Amino acid sequence: METQIKMISAATAVLKLRKQNPMAIDEDVFQHVSDCIERERIKEEKVKIAMIAAAGETFKIARQNPKFSEKEILKELIQKIPFIVERIEENN
């Protein structure tokens, strides 16, 4: 459960960054999420990977659906979280 909450936190950070800087590129987004991970002092590697994966997926959803509201983007991400977590666990 903690992992999923952190993933949503990362997604929210991405959406906030995009609102502040609509021209943000992939590198900006991932640097922002890396900074969030650092500030929160997250140690567990699996959680870090999950947060980065959620950020990437959020950025992808937002780019593919520019008319989606933040709520719609988060809803789409939440539906994908179990699949993302499963893929991470398979690879670790």
C-alpha positions as CSV (number, residue, x, y, z in Angstrom):
1,M,0.0,0.0,0.0
2,E,2.8,2.4,0.8
3,T,4.3,1.9,-2.6
4,Q,1.0,2.8,-4.3
5,I,0.7,5.9,-2.2
6,K,4.2,7.0,-3.1
7,M,3.4,6.3,-6.8
8,I,0.4,8.6,-6.6
9,S,2.5,11.2,-4.8
10,A,5.0,11.1,-7.7
11,A,2.2,11.4,-10.2
12,T,0.9,14.4,-8.4
13,A,4.3,16.0,-8.4
14,V,4.5,15.5,-12.2
15,L,1.1,17.1,-12.7
16,K,2.1,20.1,-10.5
17,L,5.3,20.5,-12.5
18,R,3.4,20.4,-15.8
19,K,1.0,23.0,-14.5
20,Q,3.9,25.3,-13.5
21,N,5.9,24.6,-16.6
22,P,3.7,23.3,-19.5
23,M,6.8,23.1,-21.7
24,A,8.5,20.6,-19.4
25,I,10.3,17.8,-21.1
26,D,11.0,14.2,-20.0
27,E,14.3,15.2,-18.3
28,D,12.7,17.9,-16.3
29,V,10.0,15.6,-15.1
30,F,12.4,12.8,-14.1
31,Q,14.7,15.2,-12.4
32,H,11.8,16.7,-10.4
33,V,10.7,13.2,-9.3
34,S,14.3,12.3,-8.4
35,D,14.5,15.4,-6.3
36,C,11.2,14.4,-4.6
37,I,12.6,11.0,-3.8
38,E,15.8,12.6,-2.4
39,R,13.8,15.0,-0.2
40,E,11.6,12.2,1.1
41,R,14.7,10.1,1.9
42,I,13.2,7.0,0.3
43,K,15.6,4.2,0.8
44,E,13.7,1.1,-0.6
45,E,14.8,0.6,-4.2
46,K,11.5,-0.9,-5.3
47,V,9.6,2.2,-4.1
48,K,12.0,4.4,-6.0
49,I,11.5,2.4,-9.2
50,A,7.7,2.4,-8.7
51,M,7.7,6.2,-8.2
52,I,9.7,6.8,-11.4
53,A,7.6,4.4,-13.3
54,A,4.4,6.2,-12.1
55,A,5.9,9.5,-13.1
56,G,6.7,8.3,-16.5
57,E,3.3,6.8,-17.0
58,T,1.6,10.0,-15.8
59,F,3.7,12.1,-18.2
60,K,2.8,9.7,-21.0
61,I,-1.0,9.8,-20.2
62,A,-0.9,13.6,-20.0
63,R,0.9,13.9,-23.4
64,Q,-1.4,11.5,-25.1
65,N,-4.6,13.1,-23.7
66,P,-4.0,16.8,-23.5
67,K,-7.6,17.6,-22.8
68,F,-7.7,15.3,-19.7
69,S,-8.1,17.0,-16.3
70,E,-5.7,16.1,-13.5
71,K,-8.4,14.0,-12.0
72,E,-8.8,12.0,-15.3
73,I,-5.1,11.5,-15.6
74,L,-4.8,10.2,-12.0
75,K,-7.8,7.9,-12.5
76,E,-6.1,6.5,-15.6
77,L,-2.9,6.0,-13.7
78,I,-4.6,4.4,-10.7
79,Q,-6.1,1.8,-13.0
80,K,-2.5,1.0,-14.3
81,I,-0.8,0.8,-10.9
82,P,-1.4,-2.9,-10.3
83,F,0.2,-3.7,-13.7
84,I,3.1,-1.4,-13.0
85,V,3.8,-2.9,-9.6
86,E,3.5,-6.4,-11.0
87,R,6.1,-5.7,-13.7
88,I,8.5,-4.2,-11.2
89,E,8.1,-7.3,-8.9
90,E,8.7,-9.6,-11.9
91,N,12.0,-7.8,-12.8
92,N,13.4,-7.8,-9.2
